[in-house]
Amino acid sequence: LPRSSRQYSSVSNLPPTYEKLHTKYTEVRRVLGAQRLTLAEKILYSHLDNVEEGLLTNTNNGRDIRGKANLKLKPDRVNMQDASAQMALLQFMSCNLPQTAIPASIHCDHLIVGSKGAEDDLKAGIETNHEVFDFLESAAKKYGLDFWAPGAGIIHQTVLENYAVPGLMQLGTDSHSPHAGGLSTITIGVGGADAVEALVGAPWELKAPKILGVRLTGKLSGWASPKDVILHLAGLLTVRGGTGYIVEYSGPGVETLSATGMATICNMGAEIGATTSIFPFTDASSRYLIATNREQANKNAALLQSFPGAGASEDAYFKFKADEGAEYDQLIEIDLCKLEPHLNGPATPDLSTPLSQFKATVKEQQWPEKLSAGLIGSCTNSSYEDMTRVESLVKAAEEAGLKPKADFYITPGSEQIRATLERDGTLETFTNAGGILLSNACGPCIGQWKRQDNVEKGTLNAILTSYNRNFRGRNDGNPDTLNFLASPELVTAMSYAGSTTFNPLTDSLTTPDGKEFRFPEPNGLEGPKTPFDGGRDVFKVASQPPSPDVEVAISPSSERLALLEPFDAFPESDLSGLRVLVKITGKCTTDTISAAGPWLKYKGHLGNISANTLQTATNAETGEVNAAYDLDGSKHTIPELAKLWKEKNQPWLVVAEHNYGEGSAREHAALQPRYLGARIIVCKSFARIHETNLKKQGVVPLTFANESDYDKIAAGDEVATIGLYEMLQNGGQGEVKLRVTKKDSGEEVIIPVTHQVTKDQAGFILAGSALNLLSKGAQA
Ligand code: F3S
C-alpha cells in the first residue's frame, strides 16, 4: 500500500493469523531493538508463546539467541500424512479432548502402491487400506480437521497449493514438510508426538536454530534447474551439514526462481539435516498465490507489510525478507549461471556428481550402465514448470520418432496439478510416449512400488528419480537398486537413452530412420496461462466443525489399528541391569530402524509394526544384517531378540555410530524401540528430529563424550546409568556416565556421555512419555 493509504487501514483488517503475527513481531522488535534479523528469525520469534521470556532466557540479553535459547513456539497449523497421522491421532485421542486447538489437515498419500497406473492403483489402494482411511476420515469428522482423501495428492504439494501463506508457522508430520518454505513459511517436519503437543495447544519447544545463509546470484539456464541447487548444496554440506540450522536463501538469484522451484529446494533441505529452509517472498511467490486461486492471501501479505508496529523506523514493518545486514552463522554463495546439473547417489543424497563427470564416475564405480527406470514427479518435483520443461523434451523426442528405452513413470503431486496438466495436454504427451501415469500419491518414493519390469530382489540395477531420498531399498525394497536423484528433465532424457552414461548436453541418440537426435534445452512455463484447475472435488472434505458424536472407527480385532497403552514412568532411581541388544555399525536411518514399504500398513498398530525394528541394521561385531545374539549365544533377528527380552522384562539399549536416526521424522523409529523395552540409545551423534522423538517417547538419547568409547562397549554388556535420574530431576542439568560391565570378563568400564535434555524433555522422560504428561495437563 502507498504510505498515504496506511492511515485508512487498521491491523484488524488483517486475518487473525496476521493480526497475531503483527502484534508478536512488534513485541520482538521491542525486546530486540534494532538487532538485524533474518526472515526465519522474524517468523520464528513472532511465534513465541512468550516473546520476552523466549528471547531473554539463556541468552545474553537477547544478543545470542541462536543455538542457546529454548524457544517455546505456538504454530499456526499442523499438516499430517496418512501414515504418520494414524499414530498422531491415536495419541491425540488418548488426551480425551473434543477438538484440536489449531487447524489441522490429513492427507492420504503414503498408502497407495504405484503399479499399473493411476486409476487401477487408486482403486486397489482404497480397497486395501479402507480400514485406515475410514479411521482417519472419522477422526477428521470428530475433531473438525480437513481431510484429503486418497487421490487428492501428496501432502507437501497440497499444502503448498492450499495452506502455505507467507509468515505462517506450521508443523508437518513428515520430514519434507519444509517444502512450504518456498512460500516464505516456517514449516518444520516433526513426529506425531510433537504434532499432538501443538494440537492440544501446548507450546512446542525448539532449540533456537542457527542460520545458514545461501546467497544466490545469477540465473539458471539450459539444463540447470532448481533441483540442482539443492543437489549441489547436499554435496557441499553432506547429510549432517544442516543439522541445527535453518537454511535461508537470499541474493538477487532468488528473484529469478519460480515459487515451486524454491519449494523444491526447501523440500530437500531435509537431506542435509536442516531444521527447515526458507525463501523470501518474491514476485514469483505473488504470482503463485494468484495462480492457485488465493488472491486474498496475496493481498493480505502486501497489507501486513504495510502496517508499522512500534516506532517509525523501517524495522517497524514486517517484511518477508531478511533485514539489510542480518548475519548468518555460515554463508555459502552459489552462482546460478555456473551451476551444472547434478546426479546424487547411490544410497545417499549427498554423493553429488556433476553431469559432466557422471559418465566417467559410472564406469569407474562400475555402477550399472543400463538404466532400468526413470521416475519423475512426486512431492519434490511435479510442478507445472517441471512438467512443462519435461514436456518440451518428450515432444522433441516424439517428433524424432523416439520412445523411452527405460520404463518411464510420472507421479503428479496433487489432483490440482494433475487436472491442470491434463487440461493443458501435457499428460497426454507423456502417456502417448509410453509413460505410466501413477496416482497423485507417494507410491515408489516411499517403497510403494510394484515394478513393471519385475527386477528381482538382489539384482543390481540403476534407476533415476526426481525424488528426494535414495537410501538403499527405499523405492522397491531391493537394496541392490541404485537410485540416483536428478532433475525431472535429466531423468527424462536419460530414460530415452536407457543409459546412465548418457549426457544430453553432449551426446545424441539415433532415431529409427538413422538420424542423429540431440535433445533441445528444456523449456517450460512457470505456471499455467489460466489459473490452476482444482480437479475432482470428490477427493476433498473441506473444513468442518467438530462432530463429537462421531465414533472413531477402530475394530478391536484390527491388525492395522490399535488403541495405545501408556508407557511406564521412569523408575525413581538410575537405570540398572540394561543389556546391549545390538551394536550397530554404519548408517542407521529411520528407514533402518522402522522400514516403510510393506510395513506402512501397520503404522496404526504398534505391536505389529514393531516386528520390523532395526531389521536392516548392520551388526558391528559380525557384519551381518539383522542379526543379534542372546546372552546364551543363540542367534535371532534383531526384532525377535527385542521381543524376547520384552517378554522377559529385560530392558535394553542400542549402541550406534554417527547421525543415528538420520532421514525422517518417523516417530515409529522411536516408539517401536520404546515399546520393545529400549531405555537408552548411545551413539556418536544423533539426527535432530529423531533425538527429539526419542525423548518424547521416554527413551534417553546419549552421546559418547569420547567417540572412541564406542569401541569399549559390546552386545550383551550390562549397563547401568550414573547421574541420569538426578539429571532428569534437575530439569536436564548434570553429568551422566555409564557403568558398563563386560559380558565376558565381568570387568567394569566407566563411559562418560553427553545429552541435550531440556527441562520440558526431562519432564517427558520422567513421566514415561510426552503424551503421559500432556494428557494429564490437557484434562486438568
Ligand atoms: Fe511422499 Fe515423502 Fe516422497 S511425502 S512423495 S514419500 S518424499
Boltz pocket constraint, residues with backbone or C-beta under 6 A from the ligand:
constraints:
  - pocket:
      binder: B
      contacts: [[A, 109], [A, 154], [A, 155], [A, 156], [A, 174], [A, 176], [A, 378], [A, 379], [A, 380], [A, 441], [A, 442], [A, 443], [A, 445], [A, 446], [A, 467], [A, 468]]
      max_distance: 6.0
